[in-house]
């Protein structure tokens, strides 16, 4: 199961265009590529779309306005 990967910090079932959203934590783009390649090898995965967060404004209820 995808939640067993150590780099997976969140996973949720969605209703709509996509079935699942998974939040990964990676230190480098090479590490991210490695993790995504492993996920794409799971037989039940037929399509993936990767989006990289540029900046967070709120996390765990805390707003980070003014922080760089």
C-alpha positions, 0 to 999 in steps of 0.5 A: 500500500502506498502509505507504507512508503516512508516519504508519504506524509499524507494520503487521501481518497478523493471524489472527482477527477482524481482518485487519490492524493498523496503528499510526499516529502523529499529533500531533493528532486532526485529523491522525489524522482526515485519515490515517484518511480517506485509509486508508478511501478505499483500495478494498480497505478495507471496514471500519476500527476506531480505538482511541486508546492512553491510556497505554503501559506497555512499548514496545520492551522498556522498561517505563515504570512511574512515568513520567507 
